[in-house]
Amino acid sequence: MKKKILIVEDELIIAEDIKKALTSYQYDVCDIVTTGEEAIFKVERSQPDLVIMDIMLAGIMTGVESAKEIRKKYNTAIVFLTAYADERTLDGAMA
């Protein structure tokens, strides 16, 4: 059975590139969403095995905030991606 992955990325070109790479390795990308709020909704609906989450997202919630909610409610594995490498951002993601 293919592992289902949800991509949470507000830059659609980047999201599509990630999807292309994952599907080439036979993963099932169940959806691409652009906000933390959408991510929480999609995790509830599609129950992915993994969420690939951008730290900085469009919308009200950051990737870190939505990841905390997803982990608390659904205990889904999350991998963060970010173009921001400052210490504050990385510390927030590590927490």
Backbone as XML, in Angstrom:
<?xml version="1.0"?>
<chain id="A" units="angstrom">
  <residue number="1" name="MET">
    <atom name="N" x="0.840" y="-1.185" z="0.000"/>
    <atom name="CA" x="0.000" y="0.000" z="0.000"/>
    <atom name="C" x="0.887" y="1.250" z="0.000"/>
  </residue>
  <residue number="2" name="LYS">
    <atom name="N" x="0.558" y="2.180" z="-0.863"/>
    <atom name="CA" x="1.310" y="3.431" z="-0.936"/>
    <atom name="C" x="1.052" y="4.284" z="0.302"/>
  </residue>
  <residue number="3" name="LYS">
    <atom name="N" x="2.095" y="4.956" z="0.765"/>
    <atom name="CA" x="1.951" y="5.890" z="1.886"/>
    <atom name="C" x="1.350" y="7.190" z="1.372"/>
  </residue>
  <residue number="4" name="LYS">
    <atom name="N" x="0.365" y="7.711" z="2.113"/>
    <atom name="CA" x="-0.302" y="8.964" z="1.736"/>
    <atom name="C" x="0.416" y="10.140" z="2.393"/>
  </residue>
  <residue number="5" name="ILE">
    <atom name="N" x="0.678" y="11.163" z="1.580"/>
    <atom name="CA" x="1.363" y="12.355" z="2.067"/>
    <atom name="C" x="0.551" y="13.594" z="1.709"/>
  </residue>
  <residue number="6" name="LEU">
    <atom name="N" x="0.401" y="14.469" z="2.688"/>
    <atom name="CA" x="-0.239" y="15.769" z="2.487"/>
    <atom name="C" x="0.862" y="16.818" z="2.419"/>
  </residue>
  <residue number="7" name="ILE">
    <atom name="N" x="0.824" y="17.660" z="1.400"/>
    <atom name="CA" x="1.781" y="18.758" z="1.266"/>
    <atom name="C" x="1.095" y="20.048" z="1.668"/>
  </residue>
  <residue number="8" name="VAL">
    <atom name="N" x="1.725" y="20.782" z="2.595"/>
    <atom name="CA" x="1.209" y="22.070" z="3.046"/>
    <atom name="C" x="2.259" y="23.114" z="2.684"/>
  </residue>
  <residue number="9" name="GLU">
    <atom name="N" x="1.992" y="23.851" z="1.617"/>
    <atom name="CA" x="2.953" y="24.812" z="1.060"/>
    <atom name="C" x="2.185" y="25.889" z="0.320"/>
  </residue>
  <residue number="10" name="ASP">
    <atom name="N" x="2.460" y="27.157" z="0.645"/>
    <atom name="CA" x="1.714" y="28.238" z="0.001"/>
    <atom name="C" x="2.335" y="28.709" z="-1.312"/>
  </residue>
  <residue number="11" name="GLU">
    <atom name="N" x="3.495" y="28.201" z="-1.654"/>
    <atom name="CA" x="4.094" y="28.477" z="-2.968"/>
    <atom name="C" x="3.788" y="27.276" z="-3.856"/>
  </residue>
  <residue number="12" name="LEU">
    <atom name="N" x="2.814" y="27.431" z="-4.742"/>
    <atom name="CA" x="2.326" y="26.279" z="-5.505"/>
    <atom name="C" x="3.364" y="25.671" z="-6.438"/>
  </residue>
  <residue number="13" name="ILE">
    <atom name="N" x="4.277" y="26.469" z="-6.943"/>
    <atom name="CA" x="5.344" y="25.926" z="-7.799"/>
    <atom name="C" x="6.215" y="24.972" z="-6.990"/>
  </residue>
  <residue number="14" name="ILE">
    <atom name="N" x="6.537" y="25.364" z="-5.775"/>
    <atom name="CA" x="7.333" y="24.509" z="-4.891"/>
    <atom name="C" x="6.544" y="23.256" z="-4.535"/>
  </residue>
  <residue number="15" name="ALA">
    <atom name="N" x="5.269" y="23.423" z="-4.204"/>
    <atom name="CA" x="4.425" y="22.288" z="-3.841"/>
    <atom name="C" x="4.338" y="21.272" z="-4.979"/>
  </residue>
  <residue number="16" name="GLU">
    <atom name="N" x="4.173" y="21.750" z="-6.183"/>
    <atom name="CA" x="4.087" y="20.845" z="-7.339"/>
    <atom name="C" x="5.410" y="20.124" z="-7.582"/>
  </residue>
  <residue number="17" name="ASP">
    <atom name="N" x="6.529" y="20.792" z="-7.336"/>
    <atom name="CA" x="7.842" y="20.165" z="-7.480"/>
    <atom name="C" x="8.017" y="19.058" z="-6.432"/>
  </residue>
  <residue number="18" name="ILE">
    <atom name="N" x="7.591" y="19.322" z="-5.207"/>
    <atom name="CA" x="7.646" y="18.312" z="-4.149"/>
    <atom name="C" x="6.765" y="17.123" z="-4.518"/>
  </residue>
  <residue number="19" name="LYS">
    <atom name="N" x="5.568" y="17.416" z="-5.013"/>
    <atom name="CA" x="4.647" y="16.351" z="-5.423"/>
    <atom name="C" x="5.266" y="15.486" z="-6.514"/>
  </residue>
  <residue number="20" name="LYS">
    <atom name="N" x="5.873" y="16.119" z="-7.489"/>
    <atom name="CA" x="6.494" y="15.384" z="-8.593"/>
    <atom name="C" x="7.586" y="14.447" z="-8.075"/>
  </residue>
  <residue number="21" name="ALA">
    <atom name="N" x="8.405" y="14.947" z="-7.161"/>
    <atom name="CA" x="9.467" y="14.123" z="-6.594"/>
    <atom name="C" x="8.894" y="12.943" z="-5.808"/>
  </residue>
  <residue number="22" name="LEU">
    <atom name="N" x="7.892" y="13.202" z="-4.996"/>
    <atom name="CA" x="7.296" y="12.139" z="-4.187"/>
    <atom name="C" x="6.610" y="11.072" z="-5.031"/>
  </residue>
  <residue number="23" name="THR">
    <atom name="N" x="5.875" y="11.507" z="-6.037"/>
    <atom name="CA" x="5.184" y="10.526" z="-6.884"/>
    <atom name="C" x="6.178" y="9.697" z="-7.705"/>
  </residue>
  <residue number="24" name="SER">
    <atom name="N" x="7.335" y="10.261" z="-8.010"/>
    <atom name="CA" x="8.346" y="9.487" z="-8.739"/>
    <atom name="C" x="8.891" y="8.349" z="-7.874"/>
  </residue>
  <residue number="25" name="TYR">
    <atom name="N" x="8.758" y="8.478" z="-6.549"/>
    <atom name="CA" x="9.148" y="7.418" z="-5.617"/>
    <atom name="C" x="7.948" y="6.596" z="-5.149"/>
  </residue>
  <residue number="26" name="GLN">
    <atom name="N" x="6.852" y="6.692" z="-5.892"/>
    <atom name="CA" x="5.653" y="5.884" z="-5.667"/>
    <atom name="C" x="4.860" y="6.241" z="-4.409"/>
  </residue>
  <residue number="27" name="TYR">
    <atom name="N" x="5.024" y="7.466" z="-3.889"/>
    <atom name="CA" x="4.175" y="7.919" z="-2.786"/>
    <atom name="C" x="2.886" y="8.493" z="-3.360"/>
  </residue>
  <residue number="28" name="ASP">
    <atom name="N" x="1.832" y="8.447" z="-2.577"/>
    <atom name="CA" x="0.536" y="8.990" z="-2.961"/>
    <atom name="C" x="0.366" y="10.357" z="-2.300"/>
  </residue>
  <residue number="29" name="VAL">
    <atom name="N" x="0.434" y="11.419" z="-3.083"/>
    <atom name="CA" x="0.192" y="12.759" z="-2.550"/>
    <atom name="C" x="-1.314" y="12.954" z="-2.563"/>
  </residue>
  <residue number="30" name="CYS">
    <atom name="N" x="-1.910" y="12.920" z="-1.367"/>
    <atom name="CA" x="-3.374" y="12.968" z="-1.283"/>
    <atom name="C" x="-3.917" y="14.368" z="-1.529"/>
  </residue>
  <residue number="31" name="ASP">
    <atom name="N" x="-3.101" y="15.408" z="-1.293"/>
    <atom name="CA" x="-3.555" y="16.769" z="-1.567"/>
    <atom name="C" x="-2.420" y="17.750" z="-1.333"/>
  </residue>
  <residue number="32" name="ILE">
    <atom name="N" x="-2.619" y="18.946" z="-1.865"/>
    <atom name="CA" x="-1.763" y="20.098" z="-1.600"/>
    <atom name="C" x="-2.671" y="21.186" z="-1.066"/>
  </residue>
  <residue number="33" name="VAL">
    <atom name="N" x="-2.322" y="21.741" z="0.092"/>
    <atom name="CA" x="-3.084" y="22.851" z="0.661"/>
    <atom name="C" x="-2.123" y="23.988" z="0.979"/>
  </residue>
  <residue number="34" name="THR">
    <atom name="N" x="-2.682" y="25.203" z="1.103"/>
    <atom name="CA" x="-1.825" y="26.378" z="1.245"/>
    <atom name="C" x="-1.883" y="27.054" z="2.609"/>
  </residue>
  <residue number="35" name="THR">
    <atom name="N" x="-2.785" y="26.620" z="3.475"/>
    <atom name="CA" x="-2.897" y="27.248" z="4.800"/>
    <atom name="C" x="-2.919" y="26.185" z="5.895"/>
  </residue>
  <residue number="36" name="GLY">
    <atom name="N" x="-2.582" y="26.615" z="7.097"/>
    <atom name="CA" x="-2.638" y="25.714" z="8.243"/>
    <atom name="C" x="-4.039" y="25.249" z="8.545"/>
  </residue>
  <residue number="37" name="GLU">
    <atom name="N" x="-4.986" y="26.139" z="8.370"/>
    <atom name="CA" x="-6.391" y="25.789" z="8.620"/>
    <atom name="C" x="-6.844" y="24.676" z="7.672"/>
  </residue>
  <residue number="38" name="GLU">
    <atom name="N" x="-6.488" y="24.804" z="6.404"/>
    <atom name="CA" x="-6.823" y="23.762" z="5.419"/>
    <atom name="C" x="-6.124" y="22.453" z="5.774"/>
  </residue>
  <residue number="39" name="ALA">
    <atom name="N" x="-4.902" y="22.550" z="6.256"/>
    <atom name="CA" x="-4.133" y="21.351" z="6.601"/>
    <atom name="C" x="-4.846" y="20.543" z="7.677"/>
  </residue>
  <residue number="40" name="ILE">
    <atom name="N" x="-5.313" y="21.214" z="8.709"/>
    <atom name="CA" x="-6.019" y="20.527" z="9.798"/>
    <atom name="C" x="-7.270" y="19.835" z="9.255"/>
  </residue>
  <residue number="41" name="PHE">
    <atom name="N" x="-8.024" y="20.521" z="8.418"/>
    <atom name="CA" x="-9.232" y="19.953" z="7.812"/>
    <atom name="C" x="-8.891" y="18.725" z="6.961"/>
  </residue>
  <residue number="42" name="LYS">
    <atom name="N" x="-7.855" y="18.830" z="6.134"/>
    <atom name="CA" x="-7.487" y="17.731" z="5.235"/>
    <atom name="C" x="-6.938" y="16.525" z="5.989"/>
  </residue>
  <residue number="43" name="VAL">
    <atom name="N" x="-6.207" y="16.759" z="7.070"/>
    <atom name="CA" x="-5.707" y="15.637" z="7.863"/>
    <atom name="C" x="-6.880" y="14.858" z="8.451"/>
  </residue>
  <residue number="44" name="GLU">
    <atom name="N" x="-7.878" y="15.575" z="8.927"/>
    <atom name="CA" x="-9.069" y="14.910" z="9.460"/>
    <atom name="C" x="-9.755" y="14.077" z="8.387"/>
  </residue>
  <residue number="45" name="ARG">
    <atom name="N" x="-9.862" y="14.623" z="7.184"/>
    <atom name="CA" x="-10.600" y="13.958" z="6.100"/>
    <atom name="C" x="-9.811" y="12.813" z="5.453"/>
  </residue>
  <residue number="46" name="SER">
    <atom name="N" x="-8.523" y="13.043" z="5.155"/>
    <atom name="CA" x="-7.772" y="12.056" z="4.370"/>
    <atom name="C" x="-6.840" y="11.176" z="5.192"/>
  </residue>
  <residue number="47" name="GLN">
    <atom name="N" x="-6.595" y="11.518" z="6.445"/>
    <atom name="CA" x="-5.740" y="10.748" z="7.338"/>
    <atom name="C" x="-4.436" y="10.302" z="6.670"/>
  </residue>
  <residue number="48" name="PRO">
    <atom name="N" x="-3.596" y="11.276" z="6.289"/>
    <atom name="CA" x="-2.331" y="10.917" z="5.643"/>
    <atom name="C" x="-1.363" y="10.265" z="6.631"/>
  </residue>
  <residue number="49" name="ASP">
    <atom name="N" x="-0.378" y="9.559" z="6.092"/>
    <atom name="CA" x="0.663" y="8.959" z="6.912"/>
    <atom name="C" x="1.708" y="9.995" z="7.316"/>
  </residue>
  <residue number="50" name="LEU">
    <atom name="N" x="1.841" y="11.038" z="6.504"/>
    <atom name="CA" x="2.852" y="12.065" z="6.733"/>
    <atom name="C" x="2.351" y="13.395" z="6.193"/>
  </residue>
  <residue number="51" name="VAL">
    <atom name="N" x="2.713" y="14.481" z="6.890"/>
    <atom name="CA" x="2.442" y="15.831" z="6.413"/>
    <atom name="C" x="3.790" y="16.512" z="6.185"/>
  </residue>
  <residue number="52" name="ILE">
    <atom name="N" x="3.993" y="17.041" z="5.002"/>
    <atom name="CA" x="5.161" y="17.875" z="4.725"/>
    <atom name="C" x="4.675" y="19.308" z="4.837"/>
  </residue>
  <residue number="53" name="MET">
    <atom name="N" x="5.206" y="20.036" z="5.818"/>
    <atom name="CA" x="4.662" y="21.326" z="6.234"/>
    <atom name="C" x="5.690" y="22.440" z="6.095"/>
  </residue>
  <residue number="54" name="ASP">
    <atom name="N" x="5.323" y="23.475" z="5.356"/>
    <atom name="CA" x="6.124" y="24.697" z="5.336"/>
    <atom name="C" x="5.904" y="25.412" z="6.666"/>
  </residue>
  <residue number="55" name="ILE">
    <atom name="N" x="6.938" y="26.005" z="7.208"/>
    <atom name="CA" x="6.813" y="26.697" z="8.494"/>
    <atom name="C" x="6.055" y="28.009" z="8.347"/>
  </residue>
  <residue number="56" name="MET">
    <atom name="N" x="6.346" y="28.759" z="7.302"/>
    <atom name="CA" x="5.700" y="30.051" z="7.083"/>
    <atom name="C" x="4.624" y="29.872" z="6.013"/>
  </residue>
  <residue number="57" name="LEU">
    <atom name="N" x="3.369" y="30.075" z="6.407"/>
    <atom name="CA" x="2.246" y="29.858" z="5.498"/>
    <atom name="C" x="1.387" y="31.102" z="5.365"/>
  </residue>
  <residue number="58" name="ALA">
    <atom name="N" x="0.633" y="31.162" z="4.283"/>
    <atom name="CA" x="-0.413" y="32.171" z="4.150"/>
    <atom name="C" x="-1.518" y="31.800" z="5.131"/>
  </residue>
  <residue number="59" name="GLY">
    <atom name="N" x="-2.332" y="32.754" z="5.502"/>
    <atom name="CA" x="-3.439" y="32.457" z="6.406"/>
    <atom name="C" x="-3.136" y="32.877" z="7.825"/>
  </residue>
  <residue number="60" name="ILE">
    <atom name="N" x="-4.025" y="32.509" z="8.713"/>
    <atom name="CA" x="-3.947" y="32.932" z="10.112"/>
    <atom name="C" x="-2.888" y="32.157" z="10.881"/>
  </residue>
  <residue number="61" name="MET">
    <atom name="N" x="-2.805" y="30.853" z="10.653"/>
    <atom name="CA" x="-1.899" y="29.992" z="11.408"/>
    <atom name="C" x="-0.572" y="29.804" z="10.687"/>
  </residue>
  <residue number="62" name="THR">
    <atom name="N" x="0.499" y="29.721" z="11.460"/>
    <atom name="CA" x="1.791" y="29.334" z="10.892"/>
    <atom name="C" x="1.818" y="27.816" z="10.745"/>
  </residue>
  <residue number="63" name="GLY">
    <atom name="N" x="2.814" y="27.332" z="10.050"/>
    <atom name="CA" x="2.974" y="25.888" z="9.935"/>
    <atom name="C" x="3.216" y="25.229" z="11.282"/>
  </residue>
  <residue number="64" name="VAL">
    <atom name="N" x="3.975" y="25.907" z="12.145"/>
    <atom name="CA" x="4.254" y="25.363" z="13.474"/>
    <atom name="C" x="2.967" y="25.257" z="14.287"/>
  </residue>
  <residue number="65" name="GLU">
    <atom name="N" x="2.143" y="26.288" z="14.251"/>
    <atom name="CA" x="0.876" y="26.262" z="14.996"/>
    <atom name="C" x="-0.049" y="25.153" z="14.502"/>
  </residue>
  <residue number="66" name="SER">
    <atom name="N" x="-0.169" y="25.035" z="13.194"/>
    <atom name="CA" x="-1.054" y="23.994" z="12.666"/>
    <atom name="C" x="-0.475" y="22.609" z="12.922"/>
  </residue>
  <residue number="67" name="ALA">
    <atom name="N" x="0.839" y="22.477" z="12.889"/>
    <atom name="CA" x="1.463" y="21.183" z="13.180"/>
    <atom name="C" x="1.182" y="20.754" z="14.617"/>
  </residue>
  <residue number="68" name="LYS">
    <atom name="N" x="1.242" y="21.697" z="15.554"/>
    <atom name="CA" x="0.933" y="21.375" z="16.951"/>
    <atom name="C" x="-0.495" y="20.843" z="17.075"/>
  </residue>
  <residue number="69" name="GLU">
    <atom name="N" x="-1.414" y="21.486" z="16.386"/>
    <atom name="CA" x="-2.818" y="21.063" z="16.421"/>
    <atom name="C" x="-2.986" y="19.674" z="15.797"/>
  </residue>
  <residue number="70" name="ILE">
    <atom name="N" x="-2.330" y="19.448" z="14.675"/>
    <atom name="CA" x="-2.416" y="18.154" z="13.986"/>
    <atom name="C" x="-1.827" y="17.047" z="14.860"/>
  </residue>
  <residue number="71" name="ARG">
    <atom name="N" x="-0.678" y="17.286" z="15.450"/>
    <atom name="CA" x="-0.046" y="16.273" z="16.314"/>
    <atom name="C" x="-0.921" y="15.968" z="17.529"/>
  </residue>
  <residue number="72" name="LYS">
    <atom name="N" x="-1.509" y="17.016" z="18.107"/>
    <atom name="CA" x="-2.346" y="16.840" z="19.302"/>
    <atom name="C" x="-3.609" y="16.041" z="18.974"/>
  </residue>
  <residue number="73" name="LYS">
    <atom name="N" x="-4.274" y="16.384" z="17.870"/>
    <atom name="CA" x="-5.557" y="15.746" z="17.530"/>
    <atom name="C" x="-5.402" y="14.392" z="16.842"/>
  </residue>
  <residue number="74" name="TYR">
    <atom name="N" x="-4.404" y="14.269" z="15.943"/>
    <atom name="CA" x="-4.343" y="13.100" z="15.070"/>
    <atom name="C" x="-3.054" y="12.299" z="15.175"/>
  </residue>
  <residue number="75" name="ASN">
    <atom name="N" x="-2.055" y="12.827" z="15.885"/>
    <atom name="CA" x="-0.763" y="12.156" z="16.060"/>
    <atom name="C" x="-0.127" y="11.759" z="14.721"/>
  </residue>
  <residue number="76" name="THR">
    <atom name="N" x="-0.264" y="12.604" z="13.731"/>
    <atom name="CA" x="0.288" y="12.368" z="12.405"/>
    <atom name="C" x="1.731" y="12.864" z="12.351"/>
  </residue>
  <residue number="77" name="ALA">
    <atom name="N" x="2.591" y="12.118" z="11.683"/>
    <atom name="CA" x="3.987" y="12.515" z="11.521"/>
    <atom name="C" x="4.067" y="13.763" z="10.635"/>
  </residue>
  <residue number="78" name="ILE">
    <atom name="N" x="4.984" y="14.672" z="10.993"/>
    <atom name="CA" x="5.132" y="15.929" z="10.251"/>
    <atom name="C" x="6.611" y="16.191" z="10.010"/>
  </residue>
  <residue number="79" name="VAL">
    <atom name="N" x="6.918" y="16.577" z="8.773"/>
    <atom name="CA" x="8.264" y="17.017" z="8.404"/>
    <atom name="C" x="8.145" y="18.471" z="7.991"/>
  </residue>
  <residue number="80" name="PHE">
    <atom name="N" x="8.988" y="19.327" z="8.581"/>
    <atom name="CA" x="8.968" y="20.748" z="8.240"/>
    <atom name="C" x="9.921" y="21.059" z="7.100"/>
  </residue>
  <residue number="81" name="LEU">
    <atom name="N" x="9.494" y="21.984" z="6.251"/>
    <atom name="CA" x="10.341" y="22.578" z="5.214"/>
    <atom name="C" x="10.298" y="24.081" z="5.407"/>
  </residue>
  <residue number="82" name="THR">
    <atom name="N" x="11.417" y="24.734" z="5.170"/>
    <atom name="CA" x="11.410" y="26.190" z="5.271"/>
    <atom name="C" x="12.588" y="26.793" z="4.534"/>
  </residue>
  <residue number="83" name="ALA">
    <atom name="N" x="12.384" y="28.002" z="4.060"/>
    <atom name="CA" x="13.472" y="28.783" z="3.482"/>
    <atom name="C" x="14.080" y="29.675" z="4.557"/>
  </residue>
  <residue number="84" name="TYR">
    <atom name="N" x="13.449" y="29.697" z="5.729"/>
    <atom name="CA" x="13.904" y="30.542" z="6.826"/>
    <atom name="C" x="14.778" y="29.716" z="7.767"/>
  </residue>
  <residue number="85" name="ALA">
    <atom name="N" x="16.010" y="30.141" z="7.954"/>
    <atom name="CA" x="16.936" y="29.381" z="8.779"/>
    <atom name="C" x="17.377" y="30.156" z="10.015"/>
  </residue>
  <residue number="86" name="ASP">
    <atom name="N" x="16.626" y="31.199" z="10.395"/>
    <atom name="CA" x="17.008" y="31.942" z="11.586"/>
    <atom name="C" x="16.733" y="31.101" z="12.830"/>
  </residue>
  <residue number="87" name="GLU">
    <atom name="N" x="17.446" y="31.390" z="13.897"/>
    <atom name="CA" x="17.379" y="30.582" z="15.106"/>
    <atom name="C" x="15.975" y="30.553" z="15.728"/>
  </residue>
  <residue number="88" name="ARG">
    <atom name="N" x="15.291" y="31.657" z="15.722"/>
    <atom name="CA" x="13.939" y="31.716" z="16.316"/>
    <atom name="C" x="12.965" y="30.787" z="15.577"/>
  </residue>
  <residue number="89" name="THR">
    <atom name="N" x="12.997" y="30.824" z="14.258"/>
    <atom name="CA" x="12.117" y="29.965" z="13.458"/>
    <atom name="C" x="12.426" y="28.494" z="13.707"/>
  </residue>
  <residue number="90" name="LEU">
    <atom name="N" x="13.702" y="28.152" z="13.698"/>
    <atom name="CA" x="14.096" y="26.752" z="13.892"/>
    <atom name="C" x="13.776" y="26.273" z="15.310"/>
  </residue>
  <residue number="91" name="ASP">
    <atom name="N" x="13.956" y="27.129" z="16.304"/>
    <atom name="CA" x="13.615" y="26.762" z="17.683"/>
    <atom name="C" x="12.118" y="26.505" z="17.824"/>
  </residue>
  <residue number="92" name="GLY">
    <atom name="N" x="11.291" y="27.330" z="17.167"/>
    <atom name="CA" x="9.849" y="27.129" z="17.203"/>
    <atom name="C" x="9.433" y="25.807" z="16.592"/>
  </residue>
  <residue number="93" name="ALA">
    <atom name="N" x="10.090" y="25.438" z="15.495"/>
    <atom name="CA" x="9.771" y="24.184" z="14.837"/>
    <atom name="C" x="10.237" y="22.987" z="15.679"/>
  </residue>
  <residue number="94" name="MET">
    <atom name="N" x="11.377" y="23.130" z="16.317"/>
    <atom name="CA" x="11.906" y="22.035" z="17.123"/>
    <atom name="C" x="11.049" y="21.782" z="18.360"/>
  </residue>
  <residue number="95" name="ALA">
    <atom name="N" x="10.439" y="22.831" z="18.884"/>
    <atom name="CA" x="9.602" y="22.666" z="20.082"/>
    <atom name="C" x="8.397" y="21.810" z="19.745"/>
  </residue>
</chain>
